Amino acid sequence: MDASISNDEMEQHMHHQIIEDLSGYFNLPVDQVVPVYEQELAFLGSVARVRNYLPILVRRRVKVLLSR
């Protein structure tokens, strides 16, 4: 995972865990999930007023995108 996702080590770990969970759920390599996750995180992060729920919202959006 790209270190630019977050500067906070705990937040990085949370994002990495979500990516691994999505990878397992969809039976896809992590390398295929990371770009989708990063793109959605960048988009939602740019418009989010409250960042506390960002991982949850990103996870939901990525799950929808990968299920198509």
C-alpha positions in Angstrom: 0.0 0.0 0.0 1.2 3.5 -0.8 2.5 5.4 2.3 0.7 8.5 1.0 -2.7 7.1 2.2 -2.0 8.5 5.7 0.8 9.8 7.8 -0.6 8.3 10.9 0.6 4.8 11.6 -2.6 3.7 13.2 -4.7 5.0 10.3 -2.4 3.3 7.8 -2.9 0.0 9.6 -6.7 0.5 9.5 -6.6 1.2 5.8 -4.4 -1.8 5.2 -6.7 -4.1 7.2 -9.7 -2.9 5.3 -7.9 -3.5 2.0 -7.0 -7.0 3.1 -10.6 -7.7 4.2 -11.9 -6.6 0.8 -9.3 -8.6 -1.0 -10.4 -11.7 0.9 -14.1 -11.0 0.5 -13.8 -10.7 -3.3 -11.0 -13.2 -3.6 -8.9 -10.7 -5.4 -5.2 -9.9 -5.0 -4.5 -7.0 -2.8 -2.8 -5.3 -5.8 -6.1 -5.1 -7.5 -7.9 -3.6 -4.5 -5.4 -1.0 -3.6 -5.8 1.3 -6.6 -9.6 1.3 -6.2 -9.4 2.0 -2.5 -6.8 4.8 -2.9 -8.9 6.4 -5.6 -12.0 6.4 -3.5 -10.1 7.5 -0.4 -8.6 10.5 -2.3 -12.0 11.5 -3.7 -13.9 11.2 -0.4 -11.0 12.7 1.5 -11.1 15.8 -0.6 -14.7 16.5 0.1 -15.1 15.1 3.7 -15.8 17.5 6.4 -15.5 14.9 9.1 -12.7 12.4 8.5 -13.6 10.0 11.4 -16.0 8.0 9.2 -13.9 8.1 6.1 -12.6 4.4 6.3 -16.2 3.2 6.6 -17.5 5.2 3.7 -14.5 4.3 1.5 -15.0 0.6 2.3 -18.7 0.7 1.3 -17.9 2.5 -2.0 -15.1 0.1 -2.9 -17.3 -2.8 -2.1 -19.9 -1.5 -4.5 -17.4 -0.9 -7.2 -15.7 -4.3 -6.9 -19.1 -6.1 -6.9 -19.9 -4.8 -10.4 
